[in-house]
Amino acid sequence: MKFPRAAARLLVIPALLCVLATSAFSALPKTGRAGPVTWSNPLLEKTFPLLAVLESDPAVGAALAAHPELAALAQAKFRAIPASAAASKDTTTLDALTAQIDPLLWSDAEIQQVAGILRGLLDDSPALRAAVRDNLRPSGLFALHEKLPDADFLARAWGDAAGMVNLVIKTYALGVPPRYAKIDALAYDPASAYHVKTTRELLVLVRDDPEAARLFIQPSLRFAVMLLQAHQRDYAGRFEPLHAGENQAAFARAAKIDWTHYKHTALLVLGHGAHISGVPLSPTGRASLDAAIRRFREGDSAFLVLTGGYVWPSGTNYCEAVEMKRVVVRDFGVPEECVIIDPHARHTTTNYRNTARLFIRLGAPLDKTIRVLTTDTHVNYIVSPRFQRNAKKELGYSPFTLVSQAGPLELIGKLSPLSTQVGTDPLDP
């Protein structure tokens, strides 16, 4: 086949809450439609899309702020935050810090209370009805709830968002081990005086801004975003917009491509993680590229997709998809316009999900198959019932349907249109 022809930011604790500025209405991009997606605020909107809309839409915000129960919740959570780091006699232990943070967590009773209020507000607030109809539903970010009536749709989206906020706070403030503790844990020892001091300072920064008391969602949301940044877990916001950066050449080619000329939309190469500090690609990951290029040169796949984020070892400065792209373009001479990267995926499930999202935005037909190249042990996992169970548990659906196993290293399958649904992992939502 003859081929047609950004270093990651590590954000520090913000002194200003620019990431949550509310001066402009946040209209979510239509992630379920063909065409590039540009986020106004990638970290916030990709991780907490419902809350981004509630916070930024002036008319919706006015309706929420005027509701007496929601206003009381906002004040209670805001006033529970210490106004200074010296507000507690015990300023060094995690137990003392936990007592100050607990009010920011959403209890089951509070989640149900807010859900009931939002249901009622749909009848009273034209702005909230319009936000659901014209912004939230068309975004595609709530695909699993799209068949629900508006009240149930909004209540379910709120429950998901509150759970995500709780997960971030429990993990990165209170040190509760995440599902994948080896790669997703805190950047600092949660029992250390440094962690306690730093986290307490974040609380004070939230309390310092009276704007954080405007809406019931803001105290907890602002704290959660600060925590993701403070622990260098702002992965979801990196590399955006992909269509104007790492994937610019591929998007330009996709706009002109005739998909019928190809049997498969892509050859997808799954990441493996270096596991060793200072090593950009694992030996297996590097060797897999040789096998992938041999297959790609057969010419039956429109694109080569490289997927893998900042995963192994925990806190690595290397994004696997970026490193793989560097190798295939530099060492194998694959034109950049034939290469698509997904620099966000942290698990096998999101390798497939994120690829589906990219192909929707490229305008690729999801009814066409993809080839998948990985190790034999990885193939054995993907074809096993365990992969489907994990997908349902982590995502609520399966992003990949197996069509056939083409060999010990290769699978053929299809991607799910449900993949636009916002995820439940704050590091790869």
C-alpha positions in Angstrom: 0.0 0.0 0.0 1.3 3.5 -0.8 0.2 5.8 2.0 -1.4 9.1 1.2 0.5 11.7 2.5 2.3 18.5 22.6 3.7 17.8 25.7 1.2 17.3 28.5 0.5 20.0 31.0 0.8 19.3 34.6 -1.5 21.8 36.3 -0.8 23.0 39.8 -3.2 24.2 42.5 -5.0 27.1 40.9 -5.0 30.4 42.7 -7.9 31.5 40.6 -10.9 29.5 39.6 -10.6 30.1 35.8 -11.5 26.6 35.1 -15.0 27.3 36.5 -15.6 30.7 35.1 -19.3 31.3 34.6 -19.2 34.4 32.3 -20.2 32.5 29.2 -22.9 29.9 28.7 -21.5 26.4 28.3 -23.3 24.8 25.3 -22.1 21.2 25.2 -20.7 20.0 21.8 -22.8 17.5 19.9 -20.5 14.5 20.5 -22.8 12.1 18.8 -22.7 13.8 15.4 -20.1 13.8 12.7 -17.6 16.7 12.8 -14.9 17.9 15.2 -15.7 18.5 18.8 -14.4 21.6 20.6 -14.9 21.9 24.4 -15.1 25.3 26.0 -13.5 23.8 29.1 -12.4 20.2 28.5 -11.7 19.1 32.0 -15.0 20.4 33.4 -17.3 19.6 30.5 -16.0 16.2 29.7 -16.0 15.1 33.4 -19.1 16.9 34.7 -21.1 17.9 31.7 -24.5 18.3 33.5 -22.9 20.4 36.2 -21.1 22.6 33.6 -24.4 23.4 32.0 -26.2 24.1 35.3 -23.4 26.4 36.4 -22.9 28.4 33.2 -26.5 28.9 31.9 -27.6 32.2 33.5 -31.3 31.5 33.3 -30.9 28.0 34.7 -28.6 29.3 37.4 -31.2 31.9 38.4 -33.9 29.3 38.7 -31.7 27.0 40.8 -30.5 29.9 43.0 -34.0 31.1 43.7 -35.2 27.7 44.9 -35.2 27.9 48.8 -34.1 24.3 49.4 -31.3 24.4 46.8 -30.2 27.8 48.2 -30.1 26.4 51.7 -28.0 23.4 50.5 -25.5 25.8 48.8 -25.1 27.9 52.0 -24.8 24.8 54.2 -22.0 23.3 52.1 -20.2 26.6 51.6 -20.3 27.6 55.3 -19.1 24.1 56.3 -15.8 24.9 54.6 -13.1 26.4 56.9 -12.4 30.0 56.2 -8.7 29.5 57.2 -6.3 26.7 57.6 -6.1 27.4 61.3 -9.8 26.9 61.8 -9.2 23.5 63.3 -7.0 22.9 66.3 -5.9 19.7 64.7 -4.4 20.6 61.3 -2.2 17.6 60.6 -4.3 14.4 60.7 -6.4 12.9 58.0 -9.2 12.3 60.5 -9.5 16.0 61.3 -9.5 16.8 57.6 -12.2 14.2 56.9 -14.5 15.9 59.4 -14.2 19.2 57.4 -14.6 17.5 54.0 -17.6 15.3 54.8 -20.2 18.1 54.4 -19.0 18.5 50.8 -19.9 14.9 49.9 -23.4 14.3 48.6 -25.3 11.9 50.8 -27.8 9.5 49.3 -30.6 11.5 51.0 -29.3 14.8 49.5 -28.9 13.2 46.0 -32.6 12.1 46.2 -33.6 15.5 47.6 -32.0 17.3 44.7 -33.4 14.9 42.2 -36.9 15.5 43.4 -36.4 19.3 43.3 -35.0 19.1 39.7 -38.0 17.1 38.6 -40.3 19.8 40.0 -38.3 22.6 38.5 -38.8 21.2 35.0 -42.5 22.2 35.4 -41.7 25.7 36.6 -38.6 26.7 34.7 -38.7 27.1 30.9 -34.9 27.6 31.0 -34.3 24.2 32.6 -36.6 22.5 30.1 -34.8 24.2 27.3 -31.4 23.1 28.7 -32.5 19.5 28.7 -34.2 19.7 25.3 -31.6 21.8 23.4 -28.3 21.1 25.2 -28.2 18.0 27.3 -30.1 15.6 25.1 -28.5 16.6 21.8 -25.0 16.4 23.3 -25.0 12.6 23.1 -23.2 12.6 26.5 -26.3 10.9 28.1 -26.9 8.3 25.5 -27.8 5.6 28.1 -30.7 7.9 29.3 -32.0 9.2 26.0 -35.2 7.2 26.0 -36.2 8.4 29.5 -38.8 11.1 30.0 -37.2 14.5 30.8 -37.7 14.3 34.5 -36.1 10.8 34.8 -33.4 11.8 32.3 -32.4 14.8 34.4 -32.6 12.9 37.7 -30.4 10.1 36.4 -27.9 12.6 35.0 -27.8 14.4 38.3 -27.2 11.1 40.2 -24.4 10.2 37.9 -22.7 13.6 38.3 -23.1 13.7 42.1 -21.5 10.2 42.3 -18.6 11.4 40.2 -18.0 14.4 42.4 -18.1 12.1 45.5 -15.6 9.7 43.8 -13.1 12.4 43.2 -13.3 13.9 46.7 -13.2 10.5 48.4 -10.2 9.4 46.3 -8.1 12.5 46.1 -8.9 14.2 49.4 -9.8 11.3 51.8 -7.5 8.7 50.3 -10.1 6.0 49.7 -8.5 3.6 47.3 -9.8 3.8 43.7 -10.9 0.8 41.7 -7.5 0.6 40.1 -5.3 1.8 42.9 -1.9 1.0 41.2 -2.5 3.6 38.5 -5.2 6.0 39.8 -4.2 6.7 43.4 -3.2 10.0 44.9 0.0 11.8 44.0 0.9 12.1 47.7 0.5 9.9 50.7 -2.9 10.6 52.1 -1.7 10.2 55.7 1.1 12.7 55.2 1.2 16.1 56.8 1.8 17.5 53.3 -1.4 16.0 51.9 -3.5 17.2 54.8 -2.0 20.7 54.6 -2.4 21.0 50.9 -5.9 19.7 50.9 -6.9 22.1 53.7 -5.5 25.0 51.6 -7.6 23.9 48.7 -10.7 24.1 50.9 -9.7 27.6 52.0 -9.4 28.7 48.4 -12.9 27.5 47.7 -14.2 29.3 50.8 -12.4 32.5 49.7 -14.6 32.9 46.7 -18.2 34.0 47.6 -19.3 33.0 44.0 -18.8 29.4 45.1 -21.9 29.8 47.3 -24.2 30.9 44.4 -25.4 27.4 43.4 -25.8 24.2 45.4 -23.4 22.3 43.1 -20.5 24.8 43.3 -18.6 24.2 46.6 -18.2 20.4 46.0 -17.6 20.8 42.2 -14.9 23.4 42.6 -13.2 21.4 45.2 -13.3 18.2 43.0 -11.8 20.0 40.0 -9.0 21.5 42.2 -8.2 18.0 43.5 -7.9 16.5 40.0 -5.5 19.3 39.1 -3.5 19.1 42.3 -2.9 15.4 41.8 -2.0 15.8 38.1 -5.1 13.8 37.2 -6.4 16.4 34.7 -6.0 13.9 31.9 -9.4 14.4 30.4 -8.5 18.0 29.6 -5.2 17.3 27.9 -4.6 17.4 24.1 -8.0 19.1 23.4 -9.0 20.0 20.7 -7.6 16.8 19.2 -8.8 17.7 15.7 -6.7 20.9 15.8 -3.6 19.2 17.3 -2.4 15.6 17.2 -5.2 14.5 14.9 -5.4 17.5 12.6 -4.0 15.8 9.6 -6.2 12.7 10.0 -9.4 14.9 10.3 -8.5 16.7 7.1 -8.0 13.4 5.3 -11.3 11.9 6.8 -13.3 14.8 5.3 -12.3 13.6 1.8 -12.1 9.9 2.3 -14.4 7.3 0.5 -15.0 4.8 3.2 -16.3 2.2 0.7 -12.7 1.8 -0.6 -11.8 0.1 2.7 -12.9 -3.2 4.3 -12.2 -1.8 7.8 -12.4 1.7 9.2 -9.2 1.2 11.1 -6.5 -1.0 12.4 -6.6 -0.4 16.2 -3.5 -0.9 18.2 -4.1 -1.3 22.0 -1.6 0.2 24.4 0.3 -1.9 26.9 2.0 0.5 29.3 5.7 0.8 30.0 5.4 -0.1 33.7 9.0 1.3 34.2 9.6 4.9 35.2 11.3 6.9 32.5 10.5 4.4 29.7 8.2 5.8 27.0 7.0 2.5 25.5 7.1 -1.1 26.9 9.0 -3.7 24.9 5.8 -5.3 24.0 4.2 -2.1 23.0 7.1 -1.2 20.7 7.3 -4.7 19.2 3.5 -4.7 18.6 3.9 -1.7 16.2 6.0 -3.9 13.8 3.1 -6.4 13.6 0.6 -3.6 13.2 2.5 -1.9 10.4 2.7 -5.2 8.5 -1.1 -5.5 8.6 -1.7 -1.8 7.9 0.4 -2.1 4.7 -2.2 -4.6 3.4 -4.3 -1.6 2.7 -7.7 -2.8 3.9 -7.9 -0.3 6.8 -8.5 3.4 6.3 -6.6 4.6 9.4 -4.1 3.3 12.0 -5.5 4.1 15.5 -3.1 4.2 18.4 -4.7 4.3 21.8 -3.3 4.7 25.4 -3.0 7.5 27.8 -0.9 8.3 30.8 -1.2 5.0 32.7 1.9 3.0 33.6 3.7 3.6 35.9 1.4 5.8 37.9 2.2 9.5 37.4 4.2 8.8 34.2 5.1 11.8 32.0 4.6 9.7 28.9 1.4 9.4 27.0 1.5 6.0 25.2 -0.5 7.0 22.1 1.7 10.0 21.5 4.9 7.8 21.9 3.5 5.2 19.5 2.6 7.8 16.9 6.2 9.2 17.2 7.5 5.7 16.3 5.2 4.8 13.4 5.7 8.2 11.8 9.4 8.6 12.4 10.6 5.0 12.1 8.0 3.4 9.8 7.3 6.4 7.6 3.5 6.2 8.0 2.1 9.6 6.9 0.7 11.6 9.8 -2.7 11.9 8.0 -3.1 8.1 8.3 -2.6 8.1 12.0 -5.2 8.8 14.7 -4.4 8.8 18.4 -6.5 8.4 21.4 -4.4 9.9 24.2 -6.9 9.4 27.0 -7.8 5.7 27.3 -6.6 4.1 30.6 -8.3 0.7 30.3 -9.2 -1.8 27.6 -12.9 -0.8 27.8 -12.0 2.9 27.1 -9.6 1.9 24.3 -12.7 0.8 22.4 -15.0 3.5 23.7 -12.7 6.4 22.9 -12.0 5.0 19.4 -15.7 4.8 18.7 -16.0 8.5 19.8 -13.3 9.5 17.4 -14.8 7.7 14.5 -18.2 9.2 15.1 -16.6 12.7 14.9 -14.6 11.7 11.8 -17.8 10.6 10.1 -16.7 7.0 9.9 -19.4 4.4 9.6 -19.7 2.4 12.8 -21.4 -0.5 10.9 -18.1 -1.2 9.3 -15.6 -3.4 11.2 -12.3 -2.6 12.7 -9.2 -4.8 13.1 -7.6 -4.9 16.5 -4.0 -5.8 17.1 -2.7 -6.6 20.6 -0.9 -9.4 22.5 -2.2 -12.9 22.7 -2.9 -12.6 26.5 -4.8 -9.4 25.8 -6.8 -11.1 23.0 -7.7 -13.9 25.4 -9.0 -11.4 27.9 -11.1 -9.5 25.3 -12.8 -12.7 24.0 -13.6 -13.9 27.5 -16.8 -13.2 29.4 -14.8 -11.2 31.9 -14.2 -8.4 29.4 -17.9 -8.0 28.8 -18.7 -8.1 32.5 -16.1 -5.4 33.2 -17.4 -3.2 30.3 -21.0 -3.4 31.7 -19.7 -2.6 35.2 -17.4 0.3 34.2 -19.4 1.8 31.4 -23.0 0.4 31.6 -22.7 -1.2 28.1 -20.2 -2.9 25.9 -18.3 -0.6 23.5 -17.0 -3.5 21.4 -18.8 -6.5 19.7 -16.6 -9.3 18.6 -17.2 -10.5 15.1 -14.3 -13.0 14.7 -10.8 -13.8 15.9 -8.5 -13.5 13.0 -5.5 -15.0 14.8 -3.7 -15.1 18.1 -2.9 -11.4 18.0 -5.9 -10.1 16.0 -9.6 -9.5 16.4 -12.3 -8.2 14.1 -15.3 -6.4 15.6 -17.6 -3.4 15.7 -17.8 -0.3 17.9 -21.0 0.9 19.8 -22.7 4.2 19.1 -23.5 4.3 22.8 -19.8 5.2 23.3 -20.6 9.0 23.5 -22.1 8.4 27.0 -20.0 10.3 29.6 -18.1 7.8 31.7 -17.9 7.2 35.4 -14.1 7.4 35.6 -13.0 11.0 36.3 -9.6 10.3 34.8 -11.1 9.1 31.5 -14.7 10.2 31.4 
